[in-house]
């Protein structure tokens, strides 16, 4: 009996139209219709905040239609509002890719990544020094995103966006705002390798540099991870000084320590090594 009521509540709240049979089972028809509207309005509000530009691009009606269809297929599986936009986006982006302007799906992906970066857990603590021979620890609130359209920019009034393959790093600043920075392919591969943290910095740098054939293309020793990033307390670091491919020398193993080489002007580490603060 209790299970039947729970299923009826779910159908009344999330179905395209509540059935009279379910309303009779639950009792108080008017109250349940009001409750249905409250639940749906709250979910629509949350996903509308996360995907505000996408909603504006496709229109309120098309956006509401996607949300209604998602709810009718079962609605959110999570218990937390924070994760509701993710679930809606996973359902709706393939639909928008088929029926909307070709850049809308990229815009929705960009917005949902920005939402996740904004609400990501705090950065890990207890790490002090950077070391090439350790696995890196990067900031939690940053993600790499590969797009076919530069949707981080303002659209043109008529055409929206033209194709321009773009790689971005979205990171969270000190005000908890998601900030996009453009990456080159080498930098994106490096950052993703550091996020996986399954090899040391030296190993990942050597592997990625070899894959991009940096010697043949004359890449500079410093790997630029962004462009014109302001040097304030809220930014994510942008440059990691990278030695030429080859065995890591003892003097290259630490940066910033008492016996290490001084850090080149304008450079910063992208993360911290897994060397904890001594007691």
Buried (B, 14 or more C-beta within 10 A) or exposed (E): EEEEEEEBBEBBBBBEEBEEEBBEBBEEBEEBEEBBEEBBEEBBEBBBEBBEBBBEBBEEEBBBBBBBEBBEEEBBEEEEBBBBBBBBBEBBBEBBBEEBBEBBBBBBBBBBBBBBBBBBEEBEEEBEBBBBBBBBBBBBBBBBBEBBBBBBEEBEEEEBBEEEEBBBBBBBBEEEEBBBBBBBEBBBBBBBBBBEBEBBBBBBBBBBBEEBEBEEEEBEEBBBBBEEBEEEEEBBBBBBBBBEBEEBEEEBBBBBEEEBEEBEEEBBBBBBBBBEEEE
